[in-house]
Amino acid sequence: MTAVPAAVAPQTTMTARDWGQLLLLGAIWGGSFFFARIAVAEIPPLTLVLFRVAIAAIALHLYLLVRGPSFKLALPHAAAFFLLALLNNVIPFSLIFAGQTVLGAGLASVLNATTPFWTLIVANALTSDEKLSWNKVAGILLGIAGTAVMIGPGLIAGLGGPVWAKFALVGASLSYAFALIVARRFKGVPPSVVAAGQLTASTAMMLPVVLIMHGTAGLFEASAPVWTAVLALALISTAFAYILYFNVIASAGATNASLVTLIVPASAILLGITFLGERLDLFELAGMALIAFGLVTIDGRLFRR
């Protein structure tokens, strides 16, 4: 028998549990659009980001205090957590907010859905266990195409707009891709500690930004329904969601975790149909079918059978 060199890790595959967590994460982040839509009516975007990460960080610290493990596990990785927070929250959130001031939501969703494509390229260059394969490339391209079809008329109407705004959205996707590679450094750290570390660092960076730009006047003057939406956004779509997210990264790798950006738009549409009485059009159904086929292609097991 020939020994496999220790430096070469096996290709990361998705288990049924990984797929379940990824689909749940997509549903949760799809629901974040509902909460954000309510909250931004009374809270400025950057202030909302601060509330989102700060409340989520507090909740996770309380969780760790009661359930463990100790947050002390994060302290040796403090610098890496600030890098992760910068790449996974501060930079992409800022670029997305800037781009969406002049771009339609449909085009923004499609550009955000390119995250797995950029992640695959970055991971192929910087890692030894997440290399390019035909099924991943084909599946990701099918997923991006499915997102474009699903958005349909909303995409066509929003194809205009300045080039800088489109580059801003692509830049956000690239930032997420590099963040996923950084997140691989924490494989030995429990996902709840990783989530708490990232959100704590994000809070430390966002707090001075918000205070400089908006000050403290009227900081807590939102109505009760808006605060309910903020709490849902922070506790469900951030604190709990990031535990799932880092768990998928640790278990299935960066490229597979990035597939959630293909699921989120479909999840948002399905939630709108379920809770807001919105109608499902044929092009949306066709787009979801393409995304599903793309995910099946990435998984690969059906073709092997």
C-alpha positions as CSV (number, residue, x, y, z in Angstrom):
1,M,0.0,0.0,0.0
2,T,1.1,3.6,-0.7
3,A,0.6,6.1,2.0
4,V,-1.2,9.3,1.1
5,P,1.0,12.4,2.0
6,A,-0.4,14.2,5.0
7,A,-0.4,17.6,3.2
8,V,-3.0,16.4,0.7
9,A,-6.5,16.5,2.2
10,P,-9.3,14.5,0.7
11,Q,-11.9,16.3,-1.5
12,T,-14.6,17.7,0.7
13,T,-18.1,16.2,0.1
14,M,-21.5,17.1,1.3
15,T,-23.4,14.7,3.6
16,A,-27.2,14.6,4.0
17,R,-26.7,16.5,7.3
18,D,-24.7,19.2,5.5
19,W,-27.3,19.6,2.9
20,G,-30.0,19.9,5.5
21,Q,-28.1,22.6,7.4
22,L,-27.4,24.5,4.1
23,L,-31.1,24.4,3.1
24,L,-32.1,25.6,6.6
25,L,-29.5,28.4,6.4
26,G,-30.9,29.4,3.0
27,A,-34.4,29.6,4.4
28,I,-33.3,31.7,7.4
29,W,-31.2,34.1,5.3
30,G,-34.1,34.3,2.9
31,G,-36.3,35.4,5.8
32,S,-33.8,38.1,6.7
33,F,-35.2,40.2,3.8
34,F,-38.5,40.4,5.6
35,F,-37.0,41.6,8.8
36,A,-34.7,44.0,7.1
37,R,-37.5,45.4,5.0
38,I,-39.4,46.4,8.1
39,A,-36.4,47.7,10.1
40,V,-34.9,50.0,7.4
41,A,-38.2,52.0,7.3
42,E,-37.1,53.6,10.6
43,I,-33.4,52.7,11.1
44,P,-30.5,53.9,8.8
45,P,-28.7,50.9,7.1
46,L,-25.4,51.2,8.8
47,T,-27.1,51.6,12.2
48,L,-29.1,48.5,11.4
49,V,-25.9,46.6,10.7
50,L,-24.6,47.7,14.1
51,F,-27.7,46.6,15.9
52,R,-27.7,43.3,14.0
53,V,-24.2,42.3,14.8
54,A,-24.1,43.8,18.4
55,I,-27.3,42.1,19.6
56,A,-26.3,38.8,17.9
57,A,-22.9,39.0,19.6
58,I,-24.5,39.7,23.1
59,A,-26.8,36.7,22.6
60,L,-24.0,34.4,21.6
61,H,-21.9,35.5,24.6
62,L,-24.8,34.7,26.9
63,Y,-25.3,31.4,25.1
64,L,-21.6,30.5,25.6
65,L,-21.8,31.6,29.3
66,V,-24.7,29.3,30.0
67,R,-24.0,26.3,27.7
68,G,-20.3,26.7,26.9
69,P,-17.7,26.3,25.6
70,S,-15.7,29.2,27.0
71,F,-15.1,32.2,24.8
72,K,-11.5,32.1,25.9
73,L,-11.0,29.6,23.0
74,A,-11.4,32.6,20.7
75,L,-8.7,34.8,22.3
76,P,-5.7,33.2,20.6
77,H,-7.4,34.0,17.2
78,A,-8.3,37.6,17.9
79,A,-6.5,39.1,14.9
80,A,-8.0,36.5,12.6
81,F,-11.5,37.2,13.9
82,F,-11.0,40.9,13.0
83,L,-9.9,39.9,9.5
84,L,-12.9,37.6,9.2
85,A,-15.3,40.3,10.4
86,L,-13.8,42.8,7.9
87,L,-14.2,40.4,5.0
88,N,-17.5,38.8,6.0
89,N,-19.4,41.7,7.4
90,V,-17.9,45.2,7.2
91,I,-16.6,45.3,3.6
92,P,-19.4,43.3,1.8
93,F,-22.3,45.0,3.8
94,S,-20.8,48.4,2.9
95,L,-20.4,47.5,-0.8
96,I,-23.9,46.0,-1.1
97,F,-25.5,49.1,0.5
98,A,-23.6,51.4,-1.8
99,G,-24.4,49.3,-4.9
100,Q,-28.1,48.9,-4.1
101,T,-28.6,52.7,-3.9
102,V,-28.5,52.7,-7.7
103,L,-29.1,49.1,-8.7
104,G,-32.3,47.0,-8.8
105,A,-32.7,44.2,-6.2
106,G,-32.9,41.6,-9.0
107,L,-29.5,42.4,-10.5
108,A,-28.0,42.7,-7.0
109,S,-29.4,39.1,-6.2
110,V,-27.8,37.7,-9.3
111,L,-24.4,39.3,-8.7
112,N,-24.5,38.1,-5.1
113,A,-25.3,34.6,-6.3
114,T,-21.9,34.6,-8.1
115,T,-20.3,34.1,-4.6
116,P,-19.8,30.3,-5.1
117,F,-18.1,30.9,-8.5
118,W,-15.6,33.3,-6.9
119,T,-15.2,31.0,-3.9
120,L,-14.4,28.0,-6.1
121,I,-11.7,30.0,-7.9
122,V,-10.2,31.4,-4.7
123,A,-10.3,28.0,-3.0
124,N,-8.7,26.3,-6.0
125,A,-5.8,28.8,-5.8
126,L,-5.3,28.9,-2.1
127,T,-6.3,25.4,-0.7
128,S,-5.3,21.8,-1.4
129,D,-8.6,20.1,-0.8
130,E,-11.1,22.3,-2.7
131,K,-10.1,22.0,-6.3
132,L,-12.0,22.7,-9.5
133,S,-14.1,19.8,-10.8
134,W,-16.5,19.6,-13.7
135,N,-19.6,19.0,-11.6
136,K,-18.9,22.0,-9.3
137,V,-18.2,24.4,-12.1
138,A,-21.3,23.2,-14.1
139,G,-23.5,23.2,-11.0
140,I,-22.5,26.7,-9.9
141,L,-23.1,28.1,-13.5
142,L,-26.5,26.4,-13.6
143,G,-27.3,27.9,-10.2
144,I,-26.3,31.4,-11.3
145,A,-28.4,31.0,-14.5
146,G,-31.3,29.8,-12.4
147,T,-31.1,32.8,-10.2
148,A,-31.1,35.1,-13.3
149,V,-34.1,33.3,-14.7
150,M,-36.0,33.3,-11.4
151,I,-35.5,37.1,-11.0
152,G,-36.8,37.4,-14.6
153,P,-38.4,40.8,-15.4
154,G,-36.8,42.3,-12.2
155,L,-33.4,41.5,-13.6
156,I,-34.1,42.9,-17.1
157,A,-35.5,46.2,-15.6
158,G,-32.4,46.6,-13.4
159,L,-29.7,45.9,-16.0
160,G,-28.9,49.6,-16.3
161,G,-27.0,51.5,-13.7
162,P,-23.4,52.6,-13.3
163,V,-20.5,50.2,-13.8
164,W,-19.1,51.1,-10.3
165,A,-22.2,49.8,-8.6
166,K,-22.0,46.5,-10.4
167,F,-18.3,46.2,-9.4
168,A,-19.3,47.0,-5.8
169,L,-21.7,44.0,-5.8
170,V,-19.1,41.7,-7.4
171,G,-16.5,43.1,-4.9
172,A,-18.9,42.0,-2.1
173,S,-19.1,38.5,-3.5
174,L,-15.3,38.4,-3.8
175,S,-15.0,39.6,-0.2
176,Y,-17.3,36.7,0.9
177,A,-15.2,34.3,-1.0
178,F,-12.0,35.3,0.8
179,A,-13.9,35.3,4.1
180,L,-14.8,31.7,3.6
181,I,-11.1,30.8,3.1
182,V,-10.2,32.7,6.3
183,A,-13.0,30.9,8.1
184,R,-11.3,27.6,7.4
185,R,-8.6,28.6,9.9
186,F,-11.1,27.9,12.7
187,K,-11.7,24.2,12.0
188,G,-10.7,23.3,15.6
189,V,-12.8,26.0,17.2
190,P,-16.5,25.3,17.9
191,P,-18.9,27.1,15.5
192,S,-20.6,29.0,18.3
193,V,-17.3,30.4,19.4
194,V,-16.4,31.4,15.8
195,A,-19.7,33.1,15.3
196,A,-19.3,35.0,18.6
197,G,-15.8,36.0,17.7
198,Q,-16.7,37.3,14.3
199,L,-19.7,39.2,15.5
200,T,-17.9,40.7,18.5
201,A,-15.1,42.0,16.1
202,S,-17.8,43.3,13.7
203,T,-19.4,45.2,16.5
204,A,-16.1,46.8,17.6
205,M,-15.5,48.0,14.0
206,M,-19.1,49.2,13.3
207,L,-19.6,51.1,16.5
208,P,-17.2,54.0,15.8
209,V,-18.4,54.2,12.2
210,V,-22.1,54.6,13.3
211,L,-21.2,57.1,16.0
212,I,-19.2,59.2,13.6
213,M,-21.8,59.2,10.8
214,H,-25.0,59.4,12.9
215,G,-24.1,60.2,16.5
216,T,-26.4,59.1,19.3
217,A,-29.4,61.3,18.6
218,G,-32.5,59.1,18.1
219,L,-30.5,55.9,18.2
220,F,-33.2,54.0,20.0
221,E,-36.3,55.8,18.9
222,A,-37.7,53.0,16.5
223,S,-41.2,51.7,17.1
224,A,-42.0,48.3,18.7
225,P,-42.7,46.4,15.4
226,V,-39.4,47.6,14.1
227,W,-37.5,46.5,17.2
228,T,-39.2,43.1,16.9
229,A,-37.9,42.9,13.4
230,V,-34.4,43.9,14.6
231,L,-34.4,41.2,17.3
232,A,-35.5,38.6,14.7
233,L,-32.8,39.7,12.3
234,A,-30.1,39.6,15.0
235,L,-31.1,36.4,16.9
236,I,-32.4,34.2,14.1
237,S,-30.9,35.5,10.9
238,T,-27.5,36.3,12.5
239,A,-26.6,34.6,15.8
240,F,-28.3,31.2,15.0
241,A,-27.6,31.5,11.2
242,Y,-23.8,32.0,11.7
243,I,-23.5,29.0,14.0
244,L,-25.0,26.9,11.1
245,Y,-22.8,28.7,8.6
246,F,-19.5,28.0,10.3
247,N,-20.6,24.5,11.1
248,V,-21.1,23.8,7.4
249,I,-17.7,25.4,6.6
250,A,-16.0,23.1,9.1
251,S,-17.8,20.1,7.9
252,A,-18.2,20.5,4.1
253,G,-15.7,23.3,3.1
254,A,-15.8,26.8,1.9
255,T,-17.1,26.2,-1.6
256,N,-20.0,24.1,-0.4
257,A,-20.9,26.6,2.3
258,S,-21.0,29.4,-0.3
259,L,-23.8,27.6,-2.2
260,V,-26.2,29.2,0.3
261,T,-26.2,32.3,-1.9
262,L,-28.0,30.3,-4.6
263,I,-30.6,29.1,-2.2
264,V,-31.4,32.5,-0.5
265,P,-33.3,34.1,-3.4
266,A,-35.5,31.1,-4.0
267,S,-36.1,30.9,-0.2
268,A,-37.1,34.6,-0.1
269,I,-39.6,34.1,-3.0
270,L,-41.1,31.0,-1.4
271,L,-41.5,32.8,1.9
272,G,-43.3,35.6,0.1
273,I,-45.7,33.2,-1.4
274,T,-46.3,31.4,1.9
275,F,-46.7,34.4,4.2
276,L,-47.5,37.4,2.0
277,G,-49.8,35.8,-0.5
278,E,-47.5,36.5,-3.5
279,R,-48.0,34.5,-6.7
280,L,-45.4,32.1,-8.1
281,D,-44.8,32.9,-11.8
282,L,-43.7,30.3,-14.4
283,F,-40.2,31.9,-14.8
284,E,-39.7,31.8,-11.0
285,L,-40.6,28.1,-11.1
286,A,-38.2,27.5,-14.0
287,G,-35.4,29.4,-12.2
288,M,-35.9,27.3,-9.0
289,A,-35.7,24.1,-11.1
290,L,-32.4,25.2,-12.6
291,I,-31.0,26.0,-9.2
292,A,-32.2,22.6,-7.9
293,F,-30.5,20.9,-10.9
294,G,-27.4,22.9,-10.3
295,L,-27.2,21.7,-6.6
296,V,-27.8,18.1,-7.7
297,T,-25.0,18.4,-10.2
298,I,-22.6,19.8,-7.5
299,D,-23.6,16.9,-5.2
300,G,-22.7,14.4,-8.0
301,R,-24.1,11.3,-6.3
302,L,-27.1,11.0,-8.7
303,F,-24.8,11.0,-11.8
304,R,-22.5,8.5,-10.2
305,R,-25.5,6.2,-9.6
